[in-house]
Amino acid sequence: MQGLLDFLKGLGAARLTAMIAVTAALIGFFGFVIMRVTAPQMTTLFTDLGLDDSSSIIKDLERQGIPFEMRNEGSVILVPKDKVTRLRMKLAEGGLPKGGGVGYEIFDKSDALGTTSFVQNINHLRALEGELARTIRAIDRVQAARVHLVLPERPLFSRETPEPSASIVVRVRGALEPAQIRAIRHLVASAVNGLKPQRVSIVDEAGQLLADGTVSDIDQAVGDERRTAFEKRMRKQVEDIVSSVVGQGRARVQLSADFDFNRITQTSDRFDPEGRVLRSSQTREEQSATNETNGQVTVNNELPGNQQNAPPQPPRDQSKKTEETNNYEISRTTKTEVTEAGKVNRISVAVLVDGAYSKNEKGELVYQERSKDELDRIATLVRSAIGFDQKRGDQVEVVNLKFADAPAVPQINEPTGFLGMLHFTKDDVMYVIELAVMMLLGIVVVFMVVRPLVKKIIASDEVAAALRASVPALTDETAQAQAVHAQQTATLIDVAQVQGQVHAQSVHRVGELADRNPGEAAAIIRQWLAEPQQ
């Protein structure tokens, strides 16, 4: 300890203060680096939070002792990356975030015995609107939603019940597609008893009317969507088959389909005269005969017993009648045809293909037009792909023109396996860059601050040792006085002054040797003068 105290006293106040300041700065710097490197990587827990949800989530995180960060005035909360999944499940268990609306949890703590039917109806309406708003927010591009429902009651002594209606206000990122708008309308209509999709209106945050609640817009949207989907599918098929011939990106296809959205119902009856079937047959036959004398009176006829003994006379009048009735069933066919909306009337396809490219002797790309036979074969493939029907009026045009851009560069397949594991995300790259900057700053501090300070301390010790070696052996009192003097000198002067003192003492020692031995000194000087100069 005495040696350490003597060493610290020998450094001096200024040098000791500088060493303490540098040591404190180094401790603080490396402490900051260690804390920054060992700090957990933060990731987003929730975004677009309301003030109520944000305060509830922060209170829960503070209770669990989990570090967090807030951004965008509390609408975004960040937590350590390794805990984000567990926290989301834990918060979801507690019903967070609620989304700024009230759902069916309004009935969890309510006193059903002490509330009136009016309050119950209002709470049910609030809960239904809140649940619908939460469901709508789950759709892509929808940030927030607010739902207003009108559920009228049937008036007394009224035969007709007023139809319910709904109004929805949404805040979106970008723009909603027609299919998404129609999905929202049908979603709300299916969740409310008696509500029709035509009675649902949707407005965005800019006041733009997305759905006005009429019947025609729904039918038109369905028709447009069917036509768009059909054109997209057919265009994809044509592009695939043409690109396989001319190359990827070397063909442009435009397809237009004419649809008939009228719904037609036809009923026809057809009778086949050859297809007869006997249903019933009736035959009637009548026959009669008479032998009257036509009123002749004779004596013989009037005598008794003459009529019985008279020979039989042949009948004079005979009649016969036959009737036949046949009923037939004729074959009958009743045909009812229903043509649904969306019948294709005509398809028009325009295909633009680029020519072929080849290298000349100089290695330059040279454009070559495609032959007519090749274009005809491509047109044949296109006709087969779209189901070409000449009677329907379909048209297919294949034209060869030079594209303005150069041939596409072939895509490079991404490495897989071990090389694929070397692909870093943006967060990984930023983390590596941050570590590299911290290491570079640490190296700079070591070589620019620590290393010169250590060299300066070592140099002062070497100078003091040389000073003690160059001084001749003195008596104990003289050595003690010289050591005290040297210690005071090392404390008050810098390295340059110490070196000057050493040089002065060496010259003083040479003078003393010359005074004691003048003859030897003169001989040494003559020898130096006699030596040839090099």
C-alpha positions as CSV (number, residue, x, y, z in Angstrom):
1,M,0.0,0.0,0.0
2,Q,2.9,2.4,0.8
3,G,4.4,1.7,-2.7
4,L,0.9,2.4,-4.3
5,L,0.6,5.7,-2.3
6,D,4.1,6.7,-3.3
7,F,3.3,6.0,-6.9
8,L,0.1,8.0,-6.8
9,K,1.9,10.9,-5.0
10,G,4.7,10.7,-7.7
11,L,2.1,11.2,-10.5
12,G,1.1,14.6,-9.3
13,A,-2.3,16.2,-8.9
14,A,-2.8,17.2,-12.5
15,R,-1.9,13.8,-13.9
16,L,-3.9,12.0,-11.3
17,T,-7.0,14.1,-12.1
18,A,-6.6,13.5,-15.8
19,M,-6.3,9.7,-15.2
20,I,-9.5,9.7,-13.0
21,A,-11.4,11.7,-15.6
22,V,-10.3,9.4,-18.4
23,T,-11.2,6.3,-16.4
24,A,-14.6,7.7,-15.5
25,A,-15.3,8.5,-19.2
26,L,-14.1,5.1,-20.3
27,I,-16.3,3.4,-17.7
28,G,-19.3,5.4,-18.8
29,F,-18.7,4.8,-22.5
30,F,-18.2,1.1,-22.2
31,G,-21.2,0.9,-19.8
32,F,-23.3,2.6,-22.5
33,V,-22.0,0.2,-25.1
34,I,-22.7,-2.8,-23.0
35,M,-26.2,-1.6,-22.1
36,R,-27.0,-0.8,-25.7
37,V,-25.8,-4.1,-27.0
38,T,-27.5,-6.2,-24.3
39,A,-30.7,-4.2,-24.5
40,P,-33.6,-6.4,-25.9
41,Q,-34.7,-5.8,-29.4
42,M,-38.0,-4.0,-29.4
43,T,-40.9,-4.8,-31.8
44,T,-44.5,-3.5,-32.3
45,L,-47.1,-4.9,-29.9
46,F,-50.1,-3.0,-31.2
47,T,-50.7,-0.1,-33.6
48,D,-53.5,2.5,-34.1
49,L,-54.5,2.3,-30.5
50,G,-57.0,4.7,-28.9
51,L,-56.2,6.6,-25.7
52,D,-58.4,4.2,-23.6
53,D,-56.8,1.0,-25.0
54,S,-53.3,2.5,-24.8
55,S,-53.6,3.5,-21.1
56,S,-55.1,0.1,-20.2
57,I,-52.2,-1.8,-22.0
58,I,-49.5,0.4,-20.4
59,K,-51.0,-0.1,-16.9
60,D,-51.0,-3.9,-17.5
61,L,-47.3,-3.8,-18.8
62,E,-46.2,-1.8,-15.7
63,R,-47.9,-4.2,-13.4
64,Q,-46.0,-7.1,-15.1
65,G,-42.7,-5.2,-15.0
66,I,-42.1,-5.5,-18.8
67,P,-40.2,-2.7,-20.5
68,F,-42.0,-0.9,-23.3
69,E,-41.7,2.2,-25.5
70,M,-44.4,4.5,-26.9
71,R,-44.5,6.2,-30.2
72,N,-46.9,8.4,-32.2
73,E,-48.4,9.9,-29.1
74,G,-49.2,6.5,-27.6
75,S,-50.9,5.0,-30.6
76,V,-48.0,2.5,-31.1
77,I,-46.5,0.4,-28.2
78,L,-43.2,-1.5,-28.6
79,V,-42.1,-4.4,-26.3
80,P,-39.2,-6.9,-26.4
81,K,-39.4,-9.1,-29.4
82,D,-39.1,-12.4,-27.4
83,K,-42.2,-11.5,-25.4
84,V,-44.6,-10.0,-28.0
85,T,-46.5,-13.3,-28.7
86,R,-47.1,-14.1,-25.1
87,L,-48.1,-10.5,-24.3
88,R,-50.7,-10.5,-27.1
89,M,-52.2,-13.7,-25.9
90,K,-52.2,-12.4,-22.3
91,L,-53.8,-9.1,-23.3
92,A,-56.4,-10.9,-25.5
93,E,-57.4,-13.0,-22.5
94,G,-58.2,-9.7,-20.7
95,G,-60.1,-8.3,-23.6
96,L,-57.5,-5.8,-24.7
97,P,-57.4,-3.9,-27.0
98,K,-61.1,-3.2,-27.0
99,G,-60.9,-1.0,-30.1
100,G,-62.5,2.0,-28.6
101,G,-66.0,0.5,-28.7
102,V,-68.4,-1.3,-26.4
103,G,-69.3,-4.9,-27.2
104,Y,-71.3,-7.6,-25.6
105,E,-69.1,-7.3,-22.5
106,I,-71.5,-4.5,-21.5
107,F,-73.8,-7.2,-20.1
108,D,-71.1,-8.8,-18.0
109,K,-71.5,-6.5,-14.9
110,S,-75.0,-5.1,-15.5
111,D,-77.8,-5.7,-13.0
112,A,-80.6,-7.3,-15.1
113,L,-83.1,-7.1,-12.3
114,G,-82.8,-3.3,-11.7
115,T,-82.8,-2.1,-15.4
116,T,-85.8,-1.3,-17.5
117,S,-86.5,-2.8,-20.9
118,F,-85.6,0.6,-22.5
119,V,-82.1,0.4,-21.0
120,Q,-81.7,-3.2,-22.1
121,N,-82.7,-2.4,-25.6
122,I,-80.2,0.5,-25.8
123,N,-77.4,-1.7,-24.4
124,H,-78.2,-4.4,-26.9
125,L,-78.0,-1.8,-29.7
126,R,-74.7,-0.5,-28.4
127,A,-73.3,-3.9,-28.1
128,L,-74.4,-4.9,-31.6
129,E,-72.9,-1.8,-33.1
130,G,-69.6,-2.3,-31.2
131,E,-69.3,-5.9,-32.3
132,L,-69.9,-5.0,-35.9
133,A,-67.3,-2.2,-35.7
134,R,-64.7,-4.6,-34.4
135,T,-65.5,-7.2,-37.1
136,I,-65.2,-4.5,-39.8
137,R,-61.8,-3.4,-38.5
138,A,-60.5,-6.9,-39.0
139,I,-60.8,-6.3,-42.8
140,D,-57.6,-5.4,-44.6
141,R,-57.1,-1.6,-45.1
142,V,-59.7,-0.6,-42.5
143,Q,-58.2,1.3,-39.6
144,A,-61.3,2.3,-37.8
145,A,-65.0,1.9,-38.2
146,R,-68.2,3.2,-36.6
147,V,-71.6,1.6,-37.1
148,H,-75.0,3.2,-36.6
149,L,-78.1,0.9,-36.7
150,V,-81.7,1.9,-36.9
151,L,-84.0,-0.9,-35.7
152,P,-87.5,0.5,-35.8
153,E,-90.3,-1.2,-33.8
154,R,-93.6,-2.1,-35.4
155,P,-96.2,0.5,-34.5
156,L,-99.5,-0.6,-33.0
157,F,-102.4,-1.4,-35.3
158,S,-100.0,-1.4,-38.3
159,R,-99.7,-4.2,-40.8
160,E,-96.4,-3.2,-42.2
161,T,-93.1,-3.2,-40.3
162,P,-90.5,-0.5,-41.1
163,E,-87.3,-1.9,-42.6
164,P,-84.1,-1.4,-40.5
165,S,-81.2,0.5,-42.0
166,A,-77.5,1.0,-41.2
167,S,-74.8,3.7,-41.7
168,I,-71.1,2.9,-41.5
169,V,-68.2,5.3,-41.4
170,V,-64.7,3.8,-42.0
171,R,-61.2,5.2,-42.0
172,V,-59.1,3.3,-44.5
173,R,-55.5,3.1,-45.7
174,G,-55.6,3.7,-49.4
175,A,-58.9,2.7,-51.0
176,L,-61.3,-0.1,-50.6
177,E,-62.0,-2.4,-53.5
178,P,-65.6,-3.0,-54.7
179,A,-65.5,-6.5,-53.4
180,Q,-64.6,-5.3,-49.9
181,I,-67.4,-2.7,-49.9
182,R,-69.9,-5.3,-50.9
183,A,-68.6,-7.7,-48.3
184,I,-69.0,-5.1,-45.5
185,R,-72.6,-4.5,-46.6
186,H,-73.5,-8.2,-46.7
187,L,-71.7,-8.8,-43.4
188,V,-73.8,-6.1,-41.6
189,A,-77.0,-7.2,-43.3
190,S,-76.4,-10.9,-42.2
191,A,-75.8,-9.9,-38.6
192,V,-79.0,-7.8,-38.2
193,N,-82.4,-9.4,-38.4
194,G,-84.5,-8.1,-41.3
195,L,-81.7,-5.8,-42.7
196,K,-81.1,-5.9,-46.4
197,P,-77.8,-5.1,-48.1
198,Q,-79.5,-2.4,-50.1
199,R,-80.3,-0.5,-46.9
200,V,-76.6,-0.2,-45.8
201,S,-74.7,3.0,-46.6
202,I,-70.9,3.3,-46.3
203,V,-68.9,6.6,-46.1
204,D,-65.2,7.0,-45.7
205,E,-63.3,9.5,-43.5
206,A,-63.1,12.0,-46.4
207,G,-66.9,12.1,-46.8
208,Q,-66.9,10.1,-50.0
209,L,-69.9,7.9,-50.5
210,L,-68.8,4.3,-51.1
211,A,-72.2,2.7,-51.1
212,D,-75.5,4.7,-51.4
213,G,-77.9,1.9,-50.5
214,T,-79.7,1.4,-53.8
215,V,-80.5,-1.8,-55.6
216,S,-79.0,-0.9,-58.9
217,D,-75.5,-0.4,-57.6
218,I,-75.3,-3.9,-56.1
219,D,-76.4,-5.5,-59.3
220,Q,-74.0,-3.4,-61.3
221,A,-71.2,-4.2,-58.9
222,V,-71.8,-7.9,-59.2
223,G,-71.9,-7.7,-63.0
224,D,-68.8,-5.6,-63.2
225,E,-67.0,-8.0,-60.8
226,R,-68.0,-11.0,-62.8
227,R,-66.8,-9.4,-66.0
228,T,-63.6,-8.2,-64.5
229,A,-62.9,-11.7,-63.0
230,F,-63.6,-13.4,-66.3
231,E,-61.4,-11.0,-68.3
232,K,-58.6,-11.3,-65.8
233,R,-58.7,-15.1,-65.9
234,M,-58.8,-15.3,-69.7
235,R,-56.0,-12.7,-70.0
236,K,-53.9,-14.7,-67.6
237,Q,-54.4,-17.9,-69.7
238,V,-53.5,-16.1,-72.9
239,E,-50.4,-14.4,-71.4
240,D,-49.1,-17.7,-70.0
241,I,-49.4,-19.6,-73.3
242,V,-48.0,-16.7,-75.4
243,S,-45.1,-16.0,-73.0
244,S,-44.1,-19.7,-73.1
245,V,-43.5,-19.1,-76.9
246,V,-42.0,-15.6,-77.2
247,G,-40.5,-15.3,-73.7
248,Q,-41.4,-13.9,-70.3
249,G,-42.4,-10.2,-70.5
250,R,-42.2,-10.2,-74.3
251,A,-46.0,-10.2,-74.9
252,R,-48.8,-7.8,-74.0
253,V,-52.4,-9.0,-73.9
254,Q,-55.6,-7.0,-73.8
255,L,-59.0,-8.8,-73.6
256,S,-62.5,-7.4,-73.6
257,A,-65.6,-9.4,-73.0
258,D,-69.2,-8.3,-73.8
259,F,-71.6,-9.7,-71.2
260,D,-75.4,-9.9,-71.3
261,F,-76.7,-9.6,-67.7
262,N,-80.4,-10.0,-68.6
263,R,-82.1,-13.0,-67.0
264,I,-84.3,-14.7,-69.5
265,T,-87.0,-17.4,-68.9
266,Q,-88.5,-19.3,-71.9
267,T,-91.3,-21.9,-71.8
268,S,-92.2,-23.9,-75.0
269,D,-94.7,-26.8,-75.7
270,R,-94.0,-29.3,-78.5
271,F,-96.5,-31.8,-80.0
272,D,-95.4,-34.9,-81.9
273,P,-98.1,-36.1,-84.3
274,E,-96.2,-39.4,-84.8
275,G,-96.2,-40.2,-81.2
276,R,-99.9,-41.3,-80.8
277,V,-101.2,-43.5,-78.0
278,L,-104.7,-45.0,-77.9
279,R,-106.3,-43.9,-74.7
280,S,-109.9,-45.3,-75.0
281,S,-112.1,-47.1,-77.6
282,Q,-115.9,-47.4,-77.7
283,T,-118.0,-49.4,-80.2
284,R,-121.8,-49.4,-80.5
285,E,-123.9,-51.6,-82.9
286,E,-127.8,-51.5,-83.5
287,Q,-129.8,-54.0,-85.7
288,S,-133.7,-54.2,-86.3
289,A,-136.1,-56.1,-88.6
290,T,-140.0,-55.9,-89.2
291,N,-142.6,-58.2,-91.0
292,E,-145.7,-56.0,-90.8
293,T,-148.4,-56.3,-93.6
294,N,-148.7,-52.7,-94.0
295,G,-152.4,-52.6,-93.0
296,Q,-153.8,-55.2,-95.6
297,V,-157.3,-56.6,-94.5
298,T,-158.5,-59.9,-96.0
299,V,-161.2,-62.4,-95.0
300,N,-158.6,-65.0,-94.3
301,N,-156.7,-62.7,-92.0
302,E,-159.8,-62.0,-90.1
303,L,-160.8,-65.5,-89.5
304,P,-160.1,-66.9,-86.1
305,G,-157.0,-69.2,-86.0
306,N,-155.8,-68.2,-89.4
307,Q,-153.0,-66.0,-88.1
308,Q,-151.5,-68.9,-86.1
309,N,-151.7,-71.4,-88.9
310,A,-150.3,-68.9,-91.4
311,P,-146.8,-69.7,-92.6
312,P,-144.1,-67.4,-91.4
313,Q,-143.4,-64.6,-93.7
314,P,-139.9,-63.2,-94.2
315,P,-139.2,-59.8,-92.8
316,R,-139.8,-57.2,-95.1
317,D,-137.8,-54.2,-93.5
318,Q,-134.3,-54.6,-91.8
319,S,-131.9,-51.9,-90.4
320,K,-128.3,-52.1,-88.9
321,K,-126.2,-49.3,-87.3
322,T,-122.6,-49.4,-86.0
323,E,-120.7,-46.6,-84.1
324,E,-117.0,-46.7,-83.0
325,T,-115.3,-43.9,-81.0
326,N,-111.4,-44.0,-80.4
327,N,-109.6,-41.4,-78.2
328,Y,-105.8,-40.9,-78.8
329,E,-103.1,-39.1,-76.7
330,I,-100.6,-37.0,-78.7
331,S,-97.0,-36.7,-77.4
332,R,-96.4,-33.3,-75.8
333,T,-93.1,-31.8,-74.6
334,T,-93.0,-28.8,-72.2
335,K,-89.5,-27.1,-72.0
336,T,-88.6,-24.2,-69.7
337,E,-85.2,-22.6,-70.2
338,V,-83.7,-20.0,-67.7
339,T,-80.7,-18.0,-69.0
340,E,-79.0,-16.5,-66.0
341,A,-77.3,-13.2,-66.1
342,G,-73.7,-13.1,-67.3
343,K,-73.9,-14.7,-70.7
344,V,-70.9,-13.9,-72.9
345,N,-71.9,-12.3,-76.1
346,R,-68.5,-11.6,-77.7
347,I,-64.8,-11.8,-76.8
348,S,-62.1,-9.5,-78.4
349,V,-58.4,-10.2,-77.9
350,A,-55.5,-8.1,-78.9
351,V,-52.0,-9.7,-78.5
352,L,-48.8,-7.7,-79.1
353,V,-45.6,-9.7,-79.3
354,D,-42.0,-8.6,-79.5
355,G,-39.7,-9.9,-82.1
356,A,-36.7,-12.2,-81.7
357,Y,-33.2,-11.0,-80.7
358,S,-29.9,-12.5,-81.8
359,K,-26.3,-11.4,-81.4
360,N,-24.2,-10.4,-84.5
361,E,-20.5,-10.8,-85.0
362,K,-19.8,-7.8,-82.8
363,G,-21.9,-9.3,-79.9
364,E,-24.7,-6.7,-80.3
365,L,-28.3,-7.6,-80.0
366,V,-30.1,-7.4,-83.4
367,Y,-33.9,-7.3,-83.7
368,Q,-35.6,-9.7,-86.0
369,E,-39.3,-9.7,-86.9
370,R,-41.3,-12.9,-86.5
371,S,-42.6,-14.7,-89.5
372,K,-46.3,-14.8,-90.5
373,D,-46.5,-18.5,-90.0
374,E,-45.3,-18.1,-86.4
375,L,-47.9,-15.3,-85.8
376,D,-50.6,-17.6,-87.2
377,R,-49.7,-20.4,-84.9
378,I,-49.8,-18.0,-81.9
379,A,-53.2,-16.8,-83.1
380,T,-54.4,-20.4,-83.2
381,L,-53.2,-21.0,-79.7
382,V,-55.0,-17.9,-78.5
383,R,-58.3,-19.0,-80.2
384,S,-58.1,-22.3,-78.5
385,A,-57.4,-20.7,-75.1
386,I,-60.4,-18.4,-75.2
387,G,-62.9,-20.8,-76.8
388,F,-63.2,-18.9,-80.0
389,D,-66.6,-18.9,-81.6
390,Q,-67.0,-17.3,-85.0
391,K,-70.8,-17.3,-84.8
392,R,-70.6,-15.3,-81.6
393,G,-68.5,-12.7,-83.3
394,D,-65.2,-13.2,-81.5
395,Q,-62.1,-11.4,-82.7
396,V,-58.4,-12.3,-82.2
397,E,-55.6,-10.1,-83.5
398,V,-51.9,-10.9,-83.1
399,V,-49.4,-8.2,-84.1
400,N,-45.6,-8.2,-84.0
401,L,-44.0,-4.9,-83.1
402,K,-40.7,-4.0,-81.5
403,F,-40.9,-3.1,-77.8
404,A,-39.4,0.1,-76.5
405,D,-37.5,-1.5,-73.6
406,A,-34.6,-4.0,-73.9
407,P,-35.0,-7.7,-73.4
408,A,-35.6,-8.7,-69.8
409,V,-32.7,-9.9,-67.8
410,P,-33.3,-13.5,-66.6
411,Q,-34.2,-13.8,-63.0
412,I,-31.6,-15.1,-60.6
413,N,-32.9,-17.8,-58.3
414,E,-32.5,-17.1,-54.7
415,P,-30.1,-19.5,-52.9
416,T,-31.6,-22.1,-50.7
417,G,-30.3,-24.2,-47.8
418,F,-27.4,-22.9,-45.9
419,L,-27.0,-19.9,-48.2
420,G,-30.6,-19.0,-47.7
421,M,-30.0,-18.8,-44.0
422,L,-27.5,-16.0,-44.6
423,H,-30.3,-13.7,-45.8
424,F,-30.9,-11.1,-43.2
425,T,-33.9,-8.9,-42.6
426,K,-33.8,-5.1,-42.3
427,D,-33.8,-5.3,-38.5
428,D,-30.9,-7.8,-38.5
429,V,-28.8,-5.5,-40.8
430,M,-29.5,-2.5,-38.6
431,Y,-28.5,-4.4,-35.5
432,V,-25.2,-5.6,-37.1
433,I,-24.5,-2.0,-38.2
434,E,-25.1,-0.7,-34.7
435,L,-22.8,-3.3,-33.2
436,A,-20.1,-2.5,-35.8
437,V,-20.3,1.3,-35.0
438,M,-20.0,0.6,-31.2
439,M,-17.0,-1.6,-31.7
440,L,-15.4,1.0,-33.9
441,L,-15.9,3.7,-31.3
442,G,-14.4,1.4,-28.7
443,I,-11.3,0.7,-30.8
444,V,-10.9,4.5,-31.4
445,V,-11.1,5.3,-27.7
446,V,-8.6,2.5,-26.8
447,F,-6.0,3.6,-29.4
448,M,-6.5,7.4,-29.2
449,V,-7.0,7.8,-25.4
450,V,-5.9,4.8,-23.4
451,R,-2.8,3.9,-25.4
452,P,-1.2,7.4,-25.3
453,L,-1.9,7.7,-21.6
454,V,-0.3,4.3,-20.8
455,K,2.7,5.2,-22.9
456,K,3.1,8.5,-21.1
457,I,3.1,6.8,-17.7
458,I,5.6,4.2,-18.8
459,A,7.9,6.8,-20.4
460,S,7.9,8.8,-17.1
461,D,9.0,5.7,-15.2
462,E,11.8,4.9,-17.7
463,V,13.1,8.5,-17.5
464,A,13.3,8.3,-13.7
465,A,15.1,5.0,-13.9
466,A,17.7,6.4,-16.4
467,L,18.2,9.5,-14.2
468,R,19.0,7.3,-11.2
469,A,21.4,5.1,-13.3
470,S,23.3,8.1,-14.7
471,V,24.0,9.8,-11.3
472,P,27.3,8.6,-9.7
473,A,27.3,6.7,-6.4
474,L,27.1,9.2,-3.6
475,T,26.9,8.9,0.1
476,D,23.8,7.9,1.9
477,E,22.9,11.4,2.8
478,T,23.7,12.7,-0.7
479,A,21.8,9.8,-2.4
480,Q,18.8,10.5,-0.1
481,A,18.9,14.2,-0.9
482,Q,19.3,13.5,-4.6
483,A,16.3,11.1,-4.6
484,V,14.2,13.7,-2.8
485,H,15.3,16.3,-5.3
486,A,14.7,13.9,-8.2
487,Q,11.2,13.1,-6.9
488,Q,10.3,16.8,-6.5
489,T,11.7,17.5,-10.0
490,A,9.6,14.6,-11.5
491,T,6.6,16.0,-9.8
492,L,7.0,19.6,-11.1
493,I,8.4,19.2,-14.6
494,D,7.4,17.2,-17.6
495,V,9.3,14.6,-19.6
496,A,11.3,17.2,-21.7
497,Q,12.6,19.0,-18.6
498,V,13.6,15.6,-17.1
499,Q,15.6,14.8,-20.2
500,G,17.3,18.2,-20.1
501,Q,18.3,17.7,-16.5
502,V,19.8,14.3,-17.3
503,H,21.8,15.9,-20.1
504,A,23.0,18.7,-17.8
505,Q,24.1,16.3,-15.1
506,S,26.0,14.2,-17.7
507,V,27.9,17.3,-18.9
508,H,28.6,18.3,-15.2
509,R,30.0,14.8,-14.6
510,V,32.3,15.0,-17.7
511,G,33.6,18.4,-16.4
512,E,34.4,16.9,-13.0
513,L,36.3,14.0,-14.6
514,A,38.3,16.6,-16.7
515,D,39.2,18.6,-13.6
516,R,40.4,15.5,-11.8
517,N,42.4,14.1,-14.7
518,P,43.5,17.0,-17.1
519,G,46.2,15.0,-18.8
520,E,44.0,12.1,-19.8
521,A,41.3,14.5,-20.9
522,A,43.8,16.4,-23.1
523,A,45.0,13.1,-24.7
524,I,41.4,12.0,-25.4
525,I,40.8,15.4,-27.1
526,R,44.0,15.1,-29.2
527,Q,42.9,11.6,-30.3
528,W,39.5,12.8,-31.3
529,L,41.1,15.6,-33.4
530,A,43.6,13.2,-35.0
531,E,40.9,10.8,-36.2
532,P,39.9,11.3,-39.9
533,Q,36.5,12.6,-40.5
534,Q,34.0,10.2,-42.1
